[in-house]
Amino acid sequence: METYTLTTAGADLVYDVRGPLPTADSRPPLFLIGHPMDASGFTALAARFPDRTVVTYDPRGLGRSTRADARVDYTPETLADDVHAVITKLGAGPVEMFASSGGAVIALALVVRHPDDVTTLVAHEPPLITITPDGAAAVRARAGVRDAYEKRGWGAGMAAFVAMTSWEGEFTDAYFAQPAPDPAAFGMPTEDDGSRDDPLLSDRSWAVSDHRPDADAINAAPTRVVIAVGEESRAVQTGRTAEAAAELLGQRVTVFPSHHGGFLDGEFGYPGKPDEFAARLREVLDAS
């Protein structure tokens, strides 16, 4: 693996390339992106594609990538332009892309802004919360996570986030009537360390989950777009947002093994099924 830094007007973007460029098999590089997860979250998935040239990166302000724009918020358009800059720097033509969570939102924006960058996009569970039928309630639930984080710190915020993302079905009065979850019940700290800069729990990434993809532009692009959902996620928020995104684009979701982090091993807590997940991703990419 080789690591590089690309300096743009607003950030120093660090990215990793596993394998040769140009690629040895004449296939496009496989680019893996997430948000707010950085490249470290794709270690297990990248290792399961030893025959491919795989590219990962840290989004601006996360992991090893720093910002020079004096901003702390994250917008899909800016992040999409960053990905475009890395793809251009690779000099290997359009890429195949697997994008998960906020990375899937960014990738959909990339297809709109730079439609020639990606041949096939597998967008896994984009958290586009405003396009679900209960979008207004989902926005309220998201605000509850931010409020818990602001008032009581990381443990309380993360416990609220887990409660929100594991709730099955629409956000009803029963959801909002629940008592605040106890961080200790999730093995999380109850002490407040005073920090309030977490991009997942604060409002810094709200522009990502508020994004509404331009369906007409995406469908007009040369990119083959596949909206993916984990088989264990169908009833929870990111599964429902995936279904809504697929419907917006006039397609049906493609089901993958496991859950929202199905490509992860045990390093990050609740493990997925990385072997099965990678096999399914390979099957979907090879179908193009």
Backbone hydrogen bonds in HBPLUS format (Angstrom, degrees):
<---DONOR---> <-ACCEPTOR-->    atom                        ^
c    i                          cat <-CA-CA->   ^        H-A-AA   ^      H-
h    n   atom  resd res      DA  || num        DHA   H-A  angle D-A-AA Bond
n    s   type  num  typ     dist DA aas  dist angle  dist       angle   num
A0002-GLU N   A0017-VAL O   2.97 MM  15  5.30 165.7  1.99 146.3 148.5     1
A0017-VAL N   A0002-GLU O   2.83 MM  15  5.30 160.7  1.86 156.8 163.5     2
A0004-TYR N   A0015-TYR O   2.85 MM  11  5.46 166.5  1.87 164.8 169.5     3
A0015-TYR N   A0004-TYR O   2.94 MM  11  5.46 158.2  1.99 146.4 153.4     4
A0006-LEU N   A0013-LEU O   2.74 MM   7  5.01 164.8  1.76 147.0 150.8     5
A0013-LEU N   A0006-LEU O   2.77 MM   7  5.01 166.6  1.78 151.6 147.5     6
A0008-THR N   A0011-ALA O   2.78 MM   3  5.30 176.4  1.78 172.7 173.5     7
A0068-ALA N   A0010-GLY O   2.73 MM  58  4.87 172.8  1.73 133.0 130.4     8
A0012-ASP N   A0066-THR O   3.01 MM  54  5.35 156.2  2.07 137.1 144.2     9
A0066-THR N   A0012-ASP O   3.17 MM  54  5.35 129.7  2.44 140.8 148.6    10
A0058-ASP N   A0014-VAL O   3.02 MM  44  5.81 161.0  2.05 171.9 176.4    11
A0016-ASP N   A0056-THR O   2.80 MM  40  5.28 160.9  1.84 147.7 154.0    12
A0056-THR N   A0016-ASP O   3.07 MM  40  5.28 154.5  2.14 140.7 148.6    13
A0018-ARG N   A0054-VAL O   2.79 MM  36  5.08 172.4  1.80 158.5 161.1    14
A0054-VAL N   A0018-ARG O   2.86 MM  36  5.08 144.1  1.99 143.4 150.6    15
A0096-GLU N   A0029-PRO O   2.93 MM  67  6.18 168.5  1.94 166.5 169.9    16
A0030-LEU N   A0053-THR O   2.84 MM  23  6.17 168.4  1.85 163.2 166.8    17
A0055-VAL N   A0030-LEU O   2.82 MM  25  6.07 161.0  1.86 146.5 150.5    18
A0031-PHE N   A0096-GLU O   2.76 MM  65  6.09 170.3  1.77 162.1 161.3    19
A0098-PHE N   A0031-PHE O   2.93 MM  67  6.33 155.7  1.99 156.4 163.9    20
A0032-LEU N   A0055-VAL O   2.90 MM  23  6.24 163.4  1.93 172.6 177.9    21
A0033-ILE N   A0098-PHE O   3.02 MM  65  6.55 156.4  2.08 153.0 160.2    22
A0100-SER N   A0033-ILE O   3.02 MM  67  6.55 156.3  2.08 158.0 163.5    23
A0102-GLY N   A0035-HIS O   3.04 MM  67  4.45 127.5  2.33 163.2 150.6    24
A0041-GLY N   A0038-ASP O   3.18 MM   3  6.09 159.7  2.22 125.9 129.7    25
A0042-PHE N   A0039-ALA O   2.99 MM   3  5.60 166.1  2.01 121.3 125.9    26
A0043-THR N   A0040-SER O   3.46 MM   3  5.64 166.9  2.48 111.2 111.1    27
A0046-ALA N   A0042-PHE O   2.87 MM   4  5.91 169.3  1.88 158.4 161.8    28
A0047-ALA N   A0043-THR O   3.11 MM   4  6.20 152.7  2.19 144.2 151.1    29
A0048-ARG N   A0045-LEU O   3.05 MM   3  5.33 147.9  2.16 105.7 115.4    30
A0049-PHE N   A0046-ALA O   3.05 MM   3  5.45 159.8  2.09 117.8 119.0    31
A0052-ARG N   A0049-PHE O   3.08 MM   3  5.47 168.0  2.09 116.4 119.9    32
A0062-LEU N   A0059-PRO O   2.94 MM   3  5.51 150.0  2.03 148.6 147.5    33
A0061-GLY N   A0065-SER O   3.02 MM   4  5.43 123.9  2.35 104.5 119.1    34
A0065-SER N   A0062-LEU O   3.02 MM   3  5.58 150.0  2.11 149.7 144.5    35
A0074-TYR N   A0204-ARG O   2.90 MM 130  6.04 149.2  1.99 168.5 158.4    36
A0079-LEU N   A0075-THR O   3.07 MM   4  6.26 171.6  2.08 161.2 163.8    37
A0080-ALA N   A0076-PRO O   2.78 MM   4  5.83 147.7  1.88 143.1 152.4    38
A0081-ASP N   A0077-GLU O   3.01 MM   4  6.25 151.5  2.10 143.4 150.5    39
A0082-ASP N   A0078-THR O   3.04 MM   4  6.39 143.1  2.18 141.8 152.2    40
A0083-VAL N   A0079-LEU O   3.08 MM   4  6.42 157.2  2.13 147.1 151.9    41
A0084-HIS N   A0080-ALA O   2.93 MM   4  6.21 156.8  1.99 147.3 154.3    42
A0085-ALA N   A0081-ASP O   2.93 MM   4  6.16 149.6  2.02 141.3 149.1    43
A0086-VAL N   A0082-ASP O   3.05 MM   4  6.44 152.8  2.13 150.2 156.9    44
A0087-ILE N   A0083-VAL O   2.92 MM   4  6.20 166.3  1.94 156.2 159.8    45
A0088-THR N   A0084-HIS O   2.87 MM   4  6.07 160.4  1.91 151.0 156.4    46
A0089-LYS N   A0085-ALA O   2.96 MM   4  6.14 155.0  2.02 141.7 148.8    47
A0090-LEU N   A0086-VAL O   2.95 MM   4  6.25 144.4  2.08 148.9 158.5    48
A0091-GLY N   A0088-THR O   3.13 MM   3  5.47 132.6  2.37 104.2 115.6    49
A0095-VAL N   A0117-ASP O   2.83 MM  22  6.34 152.9  1.90 153.6 150.3    50
A0119-THR N   A0095-VAL O   2.84 MM  24  5.98 156.9  1.89 147.1 154.8    51
A0097-MET N   A0120-THR O   2.89 MM  23  6.23 163.6  1.91 167.8 171.6    52
A0122-VAL N   A0097-MET O   2.86 MM  25  6.23 163.1  1.88 158.4 163.9    53
A0099-ALA N   A0122-VAL O   2.94 MM  23  6.20 171.6  1.95 162.6 162.9    54
A0124-HIS N   A0099-ALA O   2.72 MM  25  5.97 168.6  1.74 170.4 170.9    55
A0103-GLY N   A0100-SER O   2.85 MM   3  4.98 131.5  2.09 142.7 133.7    56
A0101-SER N   A0124-HIS O   2.96 MM  23  6.24 150.6  2.04 176.7 173.7    57
A0104-ALA N   A0101-SER O   2.86 MM   3  5.32 136.4  2.05 110.5 122.2    58
A0106-ILE N   A0102-GLY O   3.02 MM   4  6.36 161.7  2.05 150.7 155.3    59
A0107-ALA N   A0103-GLY O   2.86 MM   4  6.04 152.0  1.93 142.4 150.5    60
A0108-LEU N   A0104-ALA O   3.02 MM   4  6.23 150.9  2.11 142.1 148.7    61
A0109-ALA N   A0105-VAL O   3.08 MM   4  6.43 153.3  2.15 147.7 155.1    62
A0110-LEU N   A0106-ILE O   2.84 MM   4  6.13 144.5  1.97 143.9 155.0    63
A0111-VAL N   A0107-ALA O   3.01 MM   4  6.33 151.9  2.09 148.1 153.8    64
A0112-VAL N   A0108-LEU O   3.35 MM   4  6.64 146.6  2.47 137.9 145.8    65
A0113-ARG N   A0109-ALA O   2.95 MM   4  6.20 162.9  1.98 153.3 157.8    66
A0114-HIS N   A0110-LEU O   2.65 MM   4  5.44 160.8  1.69 154.8 159.9    67
A0117-ASP N   A0114-HIS O   3.07 MM   3  5.79 163.1  2.10 131.8 132.2    68
A0224-ARG N   A0119-THR O   2.87 MM 105  6.18 172.2  1.88 151.1 150.4    69
A0121-LEU N   A0224-ARG O   2.78 MM 103  6.16 162.7  1.81 162.6 166.7    70
A0226-VAL N   A0121-LEU O   2.77 MM 105  6.05 161.2  1.80 169.7 175.0    71
A0123-ALA N   A0226-VAL O   2.78 MM 103  6.05 156.0  1.84 163.1 171.3    72
A0228-ALA N   A0123-ALA O   2.85 MM 105  5.82 169.9  1.86 138.4 141.4    73
A0125-GLU N   A0228-ALA O   2.96 MM 103  6.05 160.7  2.00 157.5 153.5    74
A0128-LEU N   A0126-PRO O   2.85 MM   2  5.65 138.3  2.03 105.9  93.8    75
A0129-ILE N   A0127-PRO O   3.03 MM   2  5.52 127.4  2.32 105.9  90.8    76
A0131-ILE N   A0128-LEU O   3.27 MM   3  6.09 165.7  2.29 124.0 127.8    77
A0135-GLY N   A0132-THR O   3.00 MM   3  5.03 132.7  2.23 128.5 122.0    78
A0137-ALA N   A0134-ASP O   3.05 MM   3  5.39 116.4  2.48 106.2 121.2    79
A0138-ALA N   A0134-ASP O   2.90 MM   4  6.17 152.0  1.97 154.6 163.9    80
A0139-VAL N   A0135-GLY O   2.94 MM   4  6.20 152.1  2.02 150.1 156.8    81
A0140-ARG N   A0136-ALA O   3.11 MM   4  6.39 151.0  2.20 140.0 147.8    82
A0141-ALA N   A0137-ALA O   2.86 MM   4  6.19 153.0  1.94 146.8 154.3    83
A0142-ARG N   A0138-ALA O   2.90 MM   4  6.15 156.2  1.95 147.8 154.1    84
A0143-ALA N   A0139-VAL O   3.00 MM   4  6.25 153.4  2.07 144.5 151.4    85
A0144-GLY N   A0140-ARG O   3.05 MM   4  6.37 140.2  2.22 141.3 152.1    86
A0144-GLY N   A0141-ALA O   3.09 MM   3  5.03 123.5  2.42  92.2 106.9    87
A0145-VAL N   A0141-ALA O   3.24 MM   4  6.68 142.8  2.39 143.5 152.3    88
A0145-VAL N   A0142-ARG O   3.09 MM   3  5.23 125.1  2.41  97.9 111.3    89
A0146-ARG N   A0142-ARG O   3.17 MM   4  6.59 162.8  2.20 152.2 155.6    90
A0147-ASP N   A0143-ALA O   2.85 MM   4  6.07 158.0  1.90 148.5 155.0    91
A0148-ALA N   A0144-GLY O   2.98 MM   4  6.15 157.7  2.03 143.6 149.0    92
A0149-TYR N   A0145-VAL O   3.02 MM   4  6.26 158.6  2.07 151.9 157.9    93
A0150-GLU N   A0146-ARG O   2.84 MM   4  6.08 161.7  1.88 153.7 158.8    94
A0151-LYS N   A0147-ASP O   2.92 MM   4  6.03 156.5  1.98 148.7 154.6    95
A0152-ARG N   A0148-ALA O   2.91 MM   4  5.80 161.9  1.95 146.5 151.8    96
A0153-GLY N   A0149-TYR O   2.93 MM   4  4.62 146.1  2.04 126.3 129.3    97
A0157-GLY N   A0153-GLY O   2.96 MM   4  6.15 159.7  2.01 154.8 161.5    98
A0158-MET N   A0154-TRP O   2.79 MM   4  5.94 163.1  1.82 159.0 162.9    99
A0159-ALA N   A0155-GLY O   2.95 MM   4  6.09 156.1  2.01 145.6 152.5   100
A0160-ALA N   A0156-ALA O   3.01 MM   4  6.20 155.1  2.07 143.9 150.4   101
A0161-PHE N   A0157-GLY O   2.90 MM   4  6.16 147.9  2.00 142.1 151.8   102
A0162-VAL N   A0158-MET O   2.88 MM   4  6.13 159.4  1.92 151.4 155.8   103
A0163-ALA N   A0159-ALA O   3.00 MM   4  6.21 159.1  2.04 145.4 151.3   104
A0164-MET N   A0160-ALA O   2.94 MM   4  6.15 154.6  2.00 145.1 152.0   105
A0165-THR N   A0161-PHE O   2.87 MM   4  6.07 172.5  1.88 157.5 159.2   106
A0166-SER N   A0162-VAL O   2.97 MM   4  5.92 130.1  2.23 142.9 153.5   107
A0167-TRP N   A0164-MET O   3.31 MM   3  5.42 157.2  2.37 102.5 109.2   108
A0169-GLY N   A0235-ALA O   2.80 MM  66  5.57 169.6  1.81 160.0 156.4   109
A0175-TYR N   A0172-THR O   3.03 MM   3  5.37 130.3  2.29 103.8 115.8   110
A0176-PHE N   A0172-THR O   3.40 MM   4  6.88 159.7  2.44 150.2 153.8   111
A0177-ALA N   A0173-ASP O   2.92 MM   4  6.06 130.4  2.18 144.9 158.5   112
A0178-GLN N   A0175-TYR O   3.26 MM   3  5.67 163.4  2.29 110.2 115.2   113
A0185-ALA N   A0182-ASP O   2.99 MM   3  5.45 139.5  2.16 112.3 123.1   114
A0186-PHE N   A0183-PRO O   2.95 MM   3  5.41 151.0  2.04 112.0 120.8   115
A0188-MET N   A0183-PRO O   2.96 MM   5  4.96 162.5  1.99 137.8 135.2   116
A0187-GLY N   A0184-ALA O   3.04 MM   3  4.82 162.3  2.07 101.7 106.2   117
A0202-SER N   A0198-ASP O   3.00 MM   4  5.78 153.3  2.07 156.5 161.6   118
A0206-TRP N   A0203-ASP O   3.29 MM   3  5.23 169.0  2.30 106.8 108.5   119
A0208-VAL N   A0205-SER O   2.92 MM   3  5.42 142.2  2.06 111.6 122.4   120
A0210-ASP N   A0206-TRP O   2.79 MM   4  5.86 136.3  1.98 149.0 161.9   121
A0211-HIS N   A0208-VAL O   3.27 MM   3  5.36 154.8  2.33 101.8 109.3   122
A0218-ILE N   A0214-ASP O   2.97 MM   4  6.22 160.9  2.01 156.7 162.8   123
A0219-ASN N   A0215-ALA O   2.90 MM   4  6.03 165.7  1.92 152.6 156.4   124
A0220-ALA N   A0216-ASP O   2.99 MM   4  6.08 133.1  2.21 137.8 150.3   125
A0221-ALA N   A0217-ALA O   3.08 MM   4  6.16 121.8  2.44 137.8 150.8   126
A0221-ALA N   A0218-ILE O   3.22 MM   3  5.23 145.7  2.34  97.9 107.7   127
A0254-THR N   A0227-ILE O   2.81 MM  27  6.10 158.9  1.86 153.4 160.7   128
A0229-VAL N   A0254-THR O   2.98 MM  25  6.23 149.5  2.08 149.0 152.0   129
A0256-PHE N   A0229-VAL O   2.78 MM  27  5.85 161.2  1.81 153.0 155.4   130
A0233-SER N   A0230-GLY O   2.92 MM   3  5.11 158.8  1.97 110.8 117.9   131
A0231-GLU N   A0256-PHE O   2.84 MM  25  5.94 143.2  1.98 161.6 166.7   132
A0232-GLU N   A0258-SER O   2.90 MM  26  5.44 170.5  1.91 149.8 146.7   133
A0236-VAL N   A0233-SER O   3.06 MM   3  5.47 140.9  2.22 114.2 125.3   134
A0239-GLY N   A0236-VAL O   3.07 MM   3  5.43 125.2  2.38 107.2 121.7   135
A0240-ARG N   A0236-VAL O   2.92 MM   4  6.19 156.6  1.97 157.7 165.6   136
A0241-THR N   A0237-GLN O   2.81 MM   4  6.11 151.7  1.89 154.1 162.9   137
A0242-ALA N   A0238-THR O   3.07 MM   4  6.08 146.4  2.19 129.3 137.8   138
A0243-GLU N   A0239-GLY O   3.03 MM   4  6.33 157.5  2.08 145.6 151.2   139
A0244-ALA N   A0240-ARG O   2.98 MM   4  6.18 157.2  2.03 143.2 149.5   140
A0245-ALA N   A0241-THR O   2.86 MM   4  6.04 152.9  1.93 145.1 152.4   141
A0246-ALA N   A0242-ALA O   2.95 MM   4  6.17 161.0  1.99 152.0 156.7   142
A0247-GLU N   A0243-GLU O   2.97 MM   4  6.21 160.1  2.01 147.9 153.6   143
A0248-LEU N   A0244-ALA O   2.89 MM   4  6.10 152.7  1.97 144.3 152.0   144
A0249-LEU N   A0245-ALA O   3.09 MM   4  6.36 143.1  2.23 142.8 151.9   145
A0249-LEU N   A0246-ALA O   3.11 MM   3  5.17 124.5  2.43  95.5 109.5   146
A0251-GLN N   A0246-ALA O   2.85 MM   5  5.04 174.1  1.86 145.0 144.4   147
A0250-GLY N   A0247-GLU O   3.03 MM   3  4.91 157.6  2.08 101.0 107.7   148
A0262-GLY N   A0259-HIS O   2.90 MM   3  4.73 139.0  2.08 124.3 116.9   149
A0264-LEU N   A0261-GLY O   2.99 MM   3  5.55 168.3  2.00 125.0 128.0   150
A0273-LYS N   A0262-GLY O   2.85 MM  11  5.43 136.6  2.04 131.4 138.4   151
A0272-GLY N   A0264-LEU O   2.97 MM   8  5.23 157.5  2.02 135.1 141.5   152
A0269-GLY N   A0266-GLY O   3.40 MM   3  5.50 155.6  2.47 117.8 113.3   153
A0277-PHE N   A0273-LYS O   2.78 MM   4  5.87 161.9  1.81 162.7 168.4   154
A0278-ALA N   A0274-PRO O   2.89 MM   4  5.84 165.0  1.91 143.0 146.9   155
A0279-ALA N   A0275-ASP O   3.07 MM   4  6.28 155.7  2.13 145.6 152.5   156
A0280-ARG N   A0276-GLU O   3.01 MM   4  6.25 154.4  2.08 145.6 152.0   157
A0281-LEU N   A0277-PHE O   2.89 MM   4  6.20 157.8  1.94 151.9 158.6   158
A0282-ARG N   A0278-ALA O   2.89 MM   4  6.07 161.3  1.92 149.8 154.7   159
A0283-GLU N   A0279-ALA O   3.02 MM   4  6.23 154.3  2.09 141.8 148.9   160
A0284-VAL N   A0280-ARG O   2.93 MM   4  6.23 159.5  1.98 152.2 157.0   161
A0285-LEU N   A0281-LEU O   2.91 MM   4  6.11 165.6  1.93 156.0 159.9   162
A0286-ASP N   A0282-ARG O   2.87 MM   4  5.96 159.0  1.92 148.3 154.6   163
A0287-ALA N   A0284-VAL O   3.24 MM   3  5.20 142.9  2.39  95.0 105.6   164
A0288-SER N   A0285-LEU O   3.20 MM   3  5.73 167.7  2.22 114.9 118.4   165
